[in-house]
Amino acid sequence: GRPLPIFFFSLVSLRKPKLIICNGSDVCSSMLLHFPPIENVDYKSLTSYQTKTLIDGVEHVLWIVLSGFIGRVDDRNKRRLGIEIEGIIDQLGLEL
């Protein structure tokens, strides 16, 4: 994966997101590099995972959802992705 821009890390530190949705394989690879899964898993079959990072000395846990480029994903997989994201949102108790 490519290095993520410095401002991205600043945004994560400032906003403390609970969920990040990645669009495209390059972004997904970079996220796996910089925000690895908490659990030891096979990256090739991974579609979403929890990770943790230190923000101001405090451990912050967040979900990362990996997807291909949305414009190239067929309708069935778009729906599968939507169901997965909805499940994480429900689990976190987030409102849109």
Sequence and secondary structure as in RCSB ss.txt:
>XXXX:A:sequence
GRPLPIFFFSLVSLRKPKLIICNGSDVCSSMLLHFPPIENVDYKSLTSYQTKTLIDGVEHVLWIVLSGFIGRVDD
RNKRRLGIEIEGIIDQLGLEL
>XXXX:A:secstr
     HHHHHHHHHH  SEEEEESHHHHHHHHHHS  SS   GGG SEEEEEEEETTEEEEEEEEEE  GGGS H
HHHHHHHHHHHHHHHHHT   
